[in-house]
């Protein structure tokens, strides 16, 4: 858990706020869970891995999460318009 927490903070994945700062900024916390897994190598070595999983469906500010998706039919439609 310490390695995962350090990695998250070093990569600036999110900003941790205490309750006073969150109240001043009028933001709502998004809940999270730790997920633990046991990993095995073919040579018998066992190690443990921890991941912090954020419940993203609780996110209400979607201003930075836009990802346009194109379909192949739209591509062919635009090609047909350009030939006219």
Secondary structure as GFF3:
##gff-version 3
##sequence-region A 1 84
A	DSSP	alpha_helix	2	10	.	.	.	ID=ss1
A	DSSP	alpha_helix	19	25	.	.	.	ID=ss2
A	DSSP	beta_strand	32	40	.	.	.	ID=ss3
A	DSSP	beta_strand	46	54	.	.	.	ID=ss4
A	DSSP	three_ten_helix	56	58	.	.	.	ID=ss5
A	DSSP	alpha_helix	72	82	.	.	.	ID=ss6
###
